[in-house]
């Protein structure tokens, strides 16, 4: 979703570098994958087309922090309060 972001902290020899991949438009999301020694962070559209990708050697990645935007869904509110979304009329 728009605003989701992933921060990647990479070892750059004597220092560290931080990179960010952000879902910049509505309907886009950020996906992460680790394959064959490479960490891949991609911004993806609703239909699955990759907009941009950042690739890093897995041995150099120190941290991968996913920071989703807080959702205001009714389902999450119910899970937090422990109450159902609607009352059962038979009760």
Backbone bond lengths (Angstrom), bond angles and torsions (degrees), N, CA, C in turn:
res aa  C-N    CA-C-N  psi(-1)  N-CA   C-N-CA  omega(-1)  CA-C   N-CA-C  phi
1 X - - - 1.433 - - 1.520 109.86 -
2 X 1.311 115.68 155.23 1.457 120.29 -178.78 1.524 109.77 -55.36
3 X 1.313 115.76 131.71 1.450 121.64 179.77 1.514 113.88 98.85
4 X 1.338 118.24 -18.98 1.460 119.82 174.56 1.511 108.28 -59.72
5 X 1.321 116.28 142.69 1.460 118.29 178.57 1.517 110.62 -147.79
6 X 1.319 113.97 156.80 1.453 121.94 177.54 1.517 107.29 -128.48
7 X 1.328 116.15 128.93 1.464 121.84 175.37 1.517 108.08 -102.85
8 X 1.327 116.05 134.78 1.455 121.78 179.30 1.521 107.39 -120.66
9 X 1.328 116.72 122.44 1.465 121.91 177.62 1.523 106.82 -104.23
10 X 1.341 115.62 123.44 1.455 121.50 -173.09 1.524 109.94 -121.43
11 X 1.345 116.22 139.42 1.460 122.23 174.51 1.521 108.25 -75.28
12 X 1.336 115.90 120.64 1.464 120.64 -179.08 1.526 110.58 -115.21
13 X 1.317 116.47 44.96 1.463 120.33 179.57 1.516 110.25 88.43
14 X 1.327 117.29 -104.75 1.464 121.30 -177.43 1.531 112.67 -89.98
15 X 1.310 118.24 -1.43 1.468 122.60 -179.13 1.528 109.80 -142.74
16 X 1.311 116.06 178.61 1.462 120.22 174.79 1.521 108.55 -118.91
17 X 1.312 115.33 154.15 1.466 121.32 176.54 1.521 108.09 -126.30
18 X 1.322 115.76 144.50 1.460 121.56 179.32 1.515 109.37 -116.23
19 X 1.320 115.42 130.39 1.463 122.07 177.96 1.522 108.09 -120.14
20 X 1.334 116.77 152.27 1.457 122.33 177.98 1.520 110.35 -129.20
21 X 1.320 115.46 138.45 1.457 121.41 170.71 1.521 105.55 -120.34
22 X 1.338 116.63 123.07 1.462 121.99 -174.14 1.523 109.77 -120.94
23 X 1.331 116.36 139.54 1.466 121.38 172.42 1.527 106.17 -75.71
24 X 1.329 116.82 105.13 1.457 121.50 -167.87 1.516 114.99 -86.28
25 X 1.318 118.94 -19.12 1.465 121.21 -177.49 1.522 110.53 -129.08
26 X 1.323 115.00 162.83 1.461 120.10 178.42 1.526 109.89 -62.41
27 X 1.316 116.11 139.07 1.457 120.92 178.62 1.511 114.50 87.32
28 X 1.307 117.95 -4.79 1.469 120.04 177.81 1.511 110.03 -97.41
29 X 1.330 115.22 155.59 1.454 121.04 178.69 1.520 108.96 -139.03
30 X 1.311 115.94 166.99 1.462 121.42 178.68 1.523 107.84 -113.25
31 X 1.330 116.14 128.10 1.462 121.86 179.57 1.513 109.84 -118.36
32 X 1.326 116.25 144.79 1.459 121.20 177.10 1.525 109.15 -119.32
33 X 1.325 115.13 147.87 1.463 120.95 177.66 1.524 108.58 -149.48
34 X 1.321 114.96 143.80 1.464 120.80 175.18 1.514 106.75 -120.87
35 X 1.325 116.59 116.12 1.461 121.05 179.10 1.522 110.64 -143.83
36 X 1.296 113.79 136.36 1.464 122.38 174.21 1.520 112.89 49.28
37 X 1.338 116.59 42.60 1.455 120.47 176.07 1.525 114.71 78.87
38 X 1.323 116.89 13.97 1.467 120.92 -179.90 1.524 108.95 -127.44
39 X 1.337 116.17 132.09 1.457 121.87 173.90 1.519 106.73 -94.74
40 X 1.327 115.98 125.76 1.462 121.59 -176.28 1.525 108.43 -120.88
41 X 1.333 117.52 124.74 1.459 123.00 177.57 1.522 106.52 -119.49
42 X 1.355 116.61 121.64 1.462 120.88 -173.64 1.520 111.14 -126.74
43 X 1.338 115.60 144.19 1.455 121.93 169.51 1.520 105.95 -94.36
44 X 1.344 116.27 125.68 1.461 121.73 -171.43 1.528 109.62 -125.23
45 X 1.342 116.42 141.88 1.459 121.24 177.11 1.530 109.91 -81.34
46 X 1.328 116.35 177.07 1.468 121.18 -179.73 1.519 112.83 -59.39
47 X 1.332 116.49 -38.79 1.468 119.06 -177.22 1.528 113.07 -86.63
48 X 1.324 118.51 4.14 1.456 121.73 174.31 1.509 116.06 97.81
49 X 1.329 118.16 2.23 1.467 120.79 177.97 1.522 109.95 -74.39
50 X 1.316 116.68 132.89 1.457 121.51 179.53 1.524 109.03 -81.21
51 X 1.332 116.16 126.92 1.463 121.90 179.36 1.513 110.08 -87.72
52 X 1.341 116.08 -48.44 1.468 120.58 176.84 1.515 109.02 -153.80
53 X 1.314 115.26 156.58 1.455 121.49 -176.34 1.522 109.72 -137.84
54 X 1.331 116.17 140.13 1.460 122.38 172.52 1.521 106.68 -116.34
55 X 1.339 116.82 130.54 1.466 121.33 -178.63 1.527 109.67 -122.17
56 X 1.330 115.03 137.70 1.462 121.47 -179.54 1.521 108.79 -138.35
57 X 1.335 116.62 148.27 1.459 120.56 174.02 1.525 108.25 -67.62
58 X 1.314 117.04 130.42 1.460 121.24 -176.29 1.524 112.20 -60.91
59 X 1.321 117.53 -31.52 1.466 120.40 -179.34 1.526 111.85 -69.61
60 X 1.320 118.03 -19.37 1.468 122.42 -179.57 1.527 113.74 -95.37
61 X 1.329 117.65 -14.24 1.466 120.97 -177.15 1.527 109.31 -78.61
62 X 1.331 116.13 122.37 1.458 121.62 178.73 1.520 111.43 -92.46
63 X 1.333 116.99 -37.29 1.468 120.79 -179.07 1.518 109.98 -150.87
64 X 1.316 114.25 146.33 1.462 122.22 177.22 1.526 105.37 -132.58
65 X 1.338 116.49 107.03 1.458 121.51 -172.60 1.520 109.34 -112.65
66 X 1.336 116.41 115.28 1.459 121.25 176.89 1.521 108.07 -92.98
67 X 1.342 116.46 127.31 1.458 121.18 -178.58 1.517 109.72 -125.03
68 X 1.342 116.33 90.96 1.464 119.19 179.78 1.520 111.18 -74.17
69 X 1.330 116.00 154.28 1.449 121.67 175.05 1.525 107.36 -75.09
70 X 1.328 118.40 136.13 1.475 119.32 177.89 1.524 110.92 -60.00
71 X 1.328 117.00 129.68 1.460 122.47 -179.17 1.524 108.94 -92.31
72 X 1.308 116.30 149.27 1.455 121.62 176.96 1.521 110.45 -110.95
73 X 1.343 117.79 36.42 1.458 122.59 178.05 1.513 110.10 -70.32
74 X 1.312 116.29 150.91 1.453 120.57 173.69 1.510 111.41 -66.90
75 X 1.345 116.67 -30.88 1.461 120.32 -178.30 1.518 111.58 -65.32
76 X 1.321 117.76 -38.61 1.458 120.62 179.04 1.522 110.82 -71.39
77 X 1.326 117.67 -36.92 1.459 120.20 178.82 1.518 110.50 -64.41
78 X 1.333 116.78 -40.22 1.458 120.36 179.36 1.523 110.29 -65.91
79 X 1.315 117.30 -38.80 1.458 120.91 -179.93 1.528 110.51 -66.83
80 X 1.331 117.76 -34.63 1.457 121.02 -179.24 1.528 111.26 -74.05
81 X 1.330 117.86 -38.72 1.456 120.77 -177.63 1.513 112.43 -86.30
82 X 1.337 117.85 -20.02 1.445 121.65 -179.40 1.521 113.17 81.01
83 X 1.337 117.50 8.46 1.463 121.67 179.21 1.514 109.81 -105.62
84 X 1.335 118.69 151.50 1.467 120.35 176.38 1.520 110.54 -69.37
85 X 1.318 116.21 159.61 1.458 120.46 -179.40 1.517 112.28 -65.55
86 X 1.330 117.83 -40.25 1.455 119.89 178.20 1.509 109.03 -134.43
87 X 1.301 115.03 150.96 1.454 120.48 -179.58 1.519 109.96 -75.78
88 X 1.314 116.34 146.10 1.455 121.73 176.96 1.523 108.42 -78.70
89 X 1.351 119.38 122.85 1.465 121.03 -175.47 1.519 113.33 -64.89
90 X 1.323 119.29 -21.02 1.447 122.02 -179.06 1.514 113.09 -77.39
91 X 1.344 117.67 -16.38 1.471 119.99 -176.70 1.491 112.42 -80.24
